[in-house]
Structures are given as structure tokens and as C-alpha cells.
């Protein structure tokens, strides 16, 4: 099944949709959703990246920093 999503404005009870050629002469099902409700659903299901933050112990952070520095030094060294 192929699905497309289109946005439009209803004007005097009419909504005009332009569909791709491959949809020509096929029976379709059309679902109309007001944009405000759709946006509310998207916002409700969206999670915040800040909820994924955690803190590292100081020694872990120092260990990671040291490893990163060594990797950068290896990457930047002159091999010729």
C-alpha cells in the first residue's frame, strides 16, 4: 500500500488535492484531519532530549576525555 500526506486549506467546503499520476483511476480512501488536532498528537508523543541526559562520575569523564585526546592525536599524526 502506498500512502501520501498532503496539506490543504478548505475553502467554502472544498479541498483540492493534486495526486501523483500512479493514483489515477484507482479507488481511494480519504481521511481528513484538522491540522490542530494532528499537531497536538505529534506534540503529545514527542519526547524531550533533555530527559535522556545523565551525569558521569568525574573519573569516568576524565577517562573519556583522555581516550578522546589519544584518538584525536592518532588521527592527526603524520604517517609519511
C-alpha positions in Angstrom: 0.0 0.0 0.0 1.2 3.5 -0.9 0.2 6.5 1.2 0.8 10.2 0.7 0.2 13.1 3.0 -1.0 16.4 1.8 -1.8 19.7 3.5 -4.5 22.0 2.2 -7.0 24.7 3.1 -10.7 24.1 2.9 -12.4 27.0 1.1 -16.2 27.1 1.0 -16.4 23.4 1.8 -13.9 22.4 -1.0 -10.5 20.9 -0.6 -8.5 20.4 -3.8 -5.8 17.8 -3.8 -3.3 17.1 -6.7 -2.2 13.5 -6.6 0.6 11.7 -8.4 -0.1 10.0 -11.8 0.1 6.5 -10.3 -3.0 7.2 -8.3 -5.0 7.9 -11.4 -8.1 5.7 -12.0 -7.8 4.0 -8.6 -10.3 3.8 -5.8 -9.1 5.8 -2.8 -9.9 6.2 0.9 -9.5 9.8 2.1 -9.2 10.7 5.8 -9.5 14.4 6.7 -7.8 15.6 10.0 -7.9 19.1 11.2 -4.3 20.3 11.5 -4.6 21.5 15.1 -5.5 18.0 16.4 -2.8 16.4 14.4 -0.2 18.8 15.8 -1.5 18.1 19.3 -1.0 14.4 18.8 2.5 14.9 17.5 3.4 17.1 20.4 2.0 14.7 22.9 4.1 11.8 21.6 7.3 13.8 21.3 9.9 13.2 24.0 12.4 15.7 25.1 16.0 15.0 24.6 16.8 16.6 27.9 15.1 13.6 29.5 17.9 11.4 28.2 20.6 13.4 29.9 22.6 11.8 32.6 25.6 12.7 34.7 29.0 11.0 34.7 31.2 10.4 37.6 34.3 12.6 37.5 36.7 9.7 36.9 34.6 8.4 34.0 34.5 11.8 32.4 38.3 12.1 32.8 38.8 8.7 31.3 36.6 9.5 28.3 38.4 12.8 27.7 41.8 11.1 27.8 40.6 8.5 25.3 39.3 11.1 23.0 42.5 13.1 23.2 44.5 9.9 22.3 42.2 9.1 19.4 42.5 12.7 18.0 46.3 12.6 18.3 46.3 9.2 16.4 44.1 10.6 13.7 46.2 13.8 13.3 49.6 12.2 13.4 51.8 12.4 10.3 52.1 9.0 8.7 54.5 9.9 5.9 
